[in-house]
Amino acid sequence: MVFTNVLLRVMRDQLAAADQERSVTRRKFVGITLASGAALLTGKPDMILGADAATSSNMATNPTFILGGDFTVNRLGFGAMRVTGQGIWGWPTDRPNALRVLRRAVELGVNLIDTADAYGPDTSELLIAEALYPYPKGLVIATKGGLTRPGPGQWVPNGRPDHLKQALDGSLKRLRLDRIDLYQLHTVDSKVPIEESVGALKQMRDEGKIRHIGLSNVDRGEIDRARKIVPIASVQNRYNIQDRASEDVLAHCEKEKLGFLPWFPIGGGKGLKPENPLNTAAKAHGVSVFQVALAWLLERSPVMLPIPGTSSLAHLEENVAAAKLKLTPEEWKAIGALRG
């Protein structure tokens, strides 16, 4: 199917990009901003931004988002796809490191972790439970069902109600939870009407197994169809500086106050192109282009909830530190003019 081929390609490309070295040093910025970045993520921007915090129009004045109307989450989350083995298959080669990364994310103030039963499969959820259970108060673990993994490199949609029910029960068991705070339909199965897939999620919500329902890899029409069945709390689509095909979906999420979780937030394929506005801003602030990309997303929309993933402690700390970065209006505009 077209979607499967596209998803497979971008995931393969993203994995290849993981081996590339970051083009701009991060040590200077990370060393001085980790503590303040954590303060920002925990909702205390005045500790690090001073008087400017009250008047700034960027992410610093809105470090949190109310998800589903009742969960306050820090807008910079963590995507747990990359803590698994190579090719998002099996266990990581350094399991203790994967556990350290997950624990460090929470220590730094992250309280939204995104995963899926397809990541591993199963291993991402198992690692999250191993690292973090019993979960700290306020931590939201968002997982997904609807993509199956017959083998390495294979991603096959399955939106049948019976499969989704089995997938949810499996996630509950692996995560050691009685209820998933945010359960997302991983993709729309072309063989199953979205009404049937979402209807199954509604039934499980009514049974108390799901608190909020989200969608992933959907268009405007599919969101509208789903919302006729059950309230939708969030949408997760591919979106980054150079790939904004979901611009209309983002606008819809802003209007309806739905959380928007961009996957591949710092670029898919071979990563972000080191174009002049990105490099210029990175050099001006003494940070990496990846931090600039995250800062740009956070300033782009108040409903934007980036979930950058990594298996590296250093890159995790770099990503979290990006929450403090404030671009100038000129930098933000110049970067926004970039397109893939």
C-alpha positions in Angstrom: 0.0 0.0 0.0 1.1 3.6 -0.7 1.1 4.6 3.0 3.1 1.6 4.1 5.8 2.2 1.4 6.0 5.9 2.3 6.2 5.2 6.0 8.8 2.5 5.5 10.9 4.8 3.3 11.0 7.7 5.7 11.7 5.5 8.7 14.6 3.9 6.9 15.9 7.3 5.9 15.5 8.6 9.5 17.5 5.7 10.8 20.3 6.4 8.4 20.3 10.0 9.5 20.8 8.9 13.1 24.4 7.9 12.2 25.3 11.4 11.0 27.2 13.7 13.4 25.5 16.9 14.5 26.9 19.7 12.5 27.1 22.4 15.2 28.6 21.9 18.7 26.1 21.6 21.5 28.4 21.6 24.6 28.4 25.3 25.2 24.6 25.7 25.1 23.8 22.4 26.9 26.2 23.1 29.7 24.6 26.3 30.7 20.9 25.6 30.0 20.1 22.1 31.3 18.9 23.4 34.7 17.1 26.3 33.3 15.6 24.2 30.6 14.2 21.8 33.2 12.8 24.8 35.1 11.0 26.0 31.9 9.6 22.5 31.3 8.2 22.4 34.8 6.3 25.6 34.2 8.6 28.1 35.9 9.8 30.3 33.0 10.2 33.3 35.3 13.2 31.6 36.9 15.2 31.8 33.7 13.6 34.5 31.5 13.1 37.3 34.0 10.8 40.2 33.1 10.8 39.3 29.4 8.7 36.2 30.3 5.6 38.2 30.9 5.7 39.9 27.5 7.3 37.5 25.2 5.1 36.1 22.4 7.1 32.9 22.0 6.9 29.5 23.6 8.4 30.8 26.9 5.1 32.3 27.9 3.2 29.1 27.1 5.5 26.2 28.1 2.5 23.9 28.8 -0.6 22.6 27.0 -3.8 21.2 28.5 -4.3 17.9 26.7 -7.8 16.7 26.4 -9.0 19.4 28.8 -7.6 17.9 31.9 -3.9 17.0 31.5 -1.3 19.7 31.7 1.7 18.6 29.8 5.0 20.3 29.1 5.0 21.1 25.4 8.4 19.5 24.7 7.9 15.7 25.0 9.9 12.6 24.2 9.4 10.1 21.5 10.4 6.6 22.6 10.7 5.0 19.1 14.5 5.2 19.0 15.2 3.4 22.4 14.6 0.1 20.6 16.9 -1.9 18.5 18.3 -1.1 15.0 15.5 -0.6 12.5 13.0 -0.1 15.4 13.2 -3.9 15.9 14.0 -5.9 19.0 16.0 -4.8 22.0 18.6 -2.1 22.0 22.2 -3.2 21.9 22.7 -1.1 25.1 19.7 -1.8 27.3 21.0 0.0 30.4 21.6 3.1 28.3 18.0 3.0 27.0 16.7 2.9 30.5 19.0 5.8 31.5 17.7 7.9 28.6 14.1 7.4 29.6 14.8 8.2 33.3 16.8 11.3 32.3 14.0 12.6 30.2 11.7 12.6 33.2 14.4 14.1 35.4 14.7 17.0 32.9 11.0 17.8 33.2 9.5 15.8 30.3 6.1 14.6 31.2 4.7 13.5 27.9 6.3 10.3 26.5 5.0 9.0 23.1 5.4 5.3 22.1 3.5 2.6 20.2 3.1 -1.2 20.3 4.8 -1.3 16.9 8.1 0.1 18.2 10.1 -3.1 18.7 7.4 -4.4 18.5 6.5 -4.2 22.2 10.0 -3.4 23.4 9.6 0.4 23.7 6.6 0.0 26.0 8.4 -2.7 28.0 11.4 -0.4 28.5 9.3 2.5 29.6 7.7 0.4 32.3 11.0 -1.0 33.3 12.6 2.4 33.6 9.8 4.4 35.1 7.2 2.3 36.9 5.8 3.2 39.3 5.2 6.3 37.2 5.7 9.8 38.7 2.5 11.8 39.2 1.6 13.9 36.1 3.5 11.7 33.6 1.4 11.1 30.5 2.3 8.0 28.5 0.8 8.1 25.0 0.8 5.0 23.0 -0.6 3.9 19.6 -2.1 0.8 17.9 -3.0 0.1 14.4 0.3 -0.7 12.7 1.7 -4.2 12.9 5.2 -5.5 12.4 5.4 -8.9 10.6 9.1 -8.5 10.3 12.0 -6.0 10.4 11.3 -3.1 8.1 7.7 -4.0 7.7 4.8 -1.7 8.8 1.4 -3.0 7.9 -1.8 -1.1 8.9 -4.5 -3.0 10.8 -7.4 -1.0 11.9 -9.9 -3.8 12.5 -11.7 -3.4 15.8 -10.7 -6.8 17.1 -7.1 -6.1 16.5 -7.2 -2.7 18.2 -8.8 -4.2 21.2 -6.1 -6.8 21.4 -3.4 -4.2 20.8 -4.8 -2.0 23.6 -4.9 -4.9 26.1 -1.3 -5.7 25.2 -0.2 -2.1 25.8 -2.0 -2.0 29.1 -0.2 -5.1 30.2 3.3 -4.0 29.0 3.0 -0.6 30.5 1.5 -1.9 33.8 -1.5 0.4 33.5 -5.2 0.1 34.0 -5.9 2.9 31.7 -4.0 4.6 28.9 -4.1 8.4 29.2 -3.8 9.0 25.4 -4.3 6.1 23.0 -3.8 7.0 19.4 -4.9 5.3 16.2 -1.5 4.8 14.5 -2.8 5.2 11.0 -6.0 4.8 9.0 -6.3 1.3 7.5 -7.5 1.7 3.9 -9.4 -1.6 4.3 -11.3 -0.4 7.4 -13.5 2.7 7.6 -12.2 5.0 10.2 -15.6 5.0 11.8 -15.1 1.3 12.7 -11.6 1.8 14.0 -12.5 4.9 16.1 -15.7 3.2 17.2 -13.6 0.4 18.8 -11.5 3.0 20.6 -14.7 4.7 21.8 -16.0 1.4 23.2 -12.7 0.8 25.0 -12.8 4.4 26.4 -16.3 3.7 27.6 -15.0 0.6 29.4 -12.5 2.8 31.2 -9.4 1.5 29.4 -8.6 4.8 27.6 -8.9 8.3 28.9 -8.3 10.3 25.7 -8.2 9.3 22.1 -5.8 10.6 19.5 -5.2 10.1 15.7 -2.0 9.8 13.7 -1.3 10.2 10.0 -4.7 11.6 9.2 -6.1 14.4 7.0 -8.7 17.0 7.8 -11.6 14.9 6.6 -10.6 11.9 8.6 -10.4 14.1 11.8 -13.9 15.4 11.2 -15.2 11.9 10.6 -13.6 10.6 13.8 -14.9 13.5 15.9 -18.4 12.6 14.9 -17.8 9.3 16.8 -15.9 10.4 19.8 -14.0 13.5 21.1 -10.4 13.6 19.8 -7.7 15.1 22.0 -4.7 15.1 19.6 -3.3 14.5 16.2 0.2 13.2 15.3 1.3 13.9 11.8 4.7 14.3 10.1 5.7 18.0 10.4 9.0 19.9 10.5 10.6 23.0 9.1 11.1 21.5 5.6 8.0 19.3 5.5 4.8 21.1 6.2 2.3 19.1 4.2 0.1 19.0 7.3 -0.2 22.7 7.6 -4.0 22.6 7.2 -4.2 19.9 9.8 -2.2 22.1 12.2 -4.4 25.0 11.6 -7.5 22.8 12.3 -5.9 21.7 15.6 -5.3 25.3 16.6 -8.9 26.2 15.9 -10.2 23.2 17.8 -7.5 23.3 20.5 -6.3 19.8 19.7 -2.7 18.9 20.6 -0.5 18.5 17.5 2.4 16.1 17.9 4.8 16.4 15.0 6.7 13.2 14.2 10.2 13.6 12.7 10.1 17.1 14.2 13.8 17.8 13.4 13.6 16.4 9.9 13.0 13.1 8.2 14.8 11.6 5.3 18.5 12.6 5.7 17.7 15.1 8.4 17.5 18.8 8.2 19.4 20.5 5.4 21.9 22.9 6.9 20.5 25.9 5.0 21.7 29.4 5.7 18.9 30.7 8.1 19.3 27.6 10.2 23.1 27.8 10.4 23.0 31.5 10.9 20.6 31.2 13.9 22.5 28.3 15.3 25.8 30.1 15.2 24.3 33.3 16.6 23.0 31.4 19.7 25.8 28.9 20.0 23.5 25.9 19.5 22.9 23.2 17.0 20.5 23.4 14.0 18.4 20.8 15.7 17.8 23.0 18.7 16.9 25.8 16.4 14.4 23.5 14.6 12.7 22.6 17.9 12.6 26.2 19.0 11.0 27.2 15.7 8.3 24.5 16.2 7.6 25.6 19.7 7.1 29.2 18.5 5.1 28.1 15.5 1.9 27.2 17.4 0.7 27.0 21.0 -0.8 23.5 20.3 2.5 22.2 19.0 3.9 19.3 21.1 7.2 18.2 19.6 8.3 14.7 20.6 11.9 14.4 19.5 13.4 10.9 20.1 16.9 9.7 20.6 18.9 6.9 22.1 21.7 9.3 23.2 21.8 11.0 26.6 23.8 13.9 25.1 21.2 14.5 22.3 18.4 14.2 24.8 19.9 16.9 26.9 20.4 19.0 23.8 16.8 18.6 22.8 15.5 19.6 26.2 17.7 22.6 26.4 16.1 23.8 23.2 13.0 24.7 25.2 14.8 27.8 26.5 16.0 29.0 23.1 14.3 32.2 21.9 14.7 33.1 18.2 14.5 36.7 17.1 11.5 37.6 14.9 13.8 37.9 12.0 15.3 34.5 12.5 11.9 32.9 12.9 10.6 34.5 9.7 13.7 33.5 7.7 13.6 29.9 8.9 9.9 29.8 8.2 10.5 30.6 4.6 12.4 27.3 4.2 10.6 24.5 2.5 11.7 21.0 1.5 
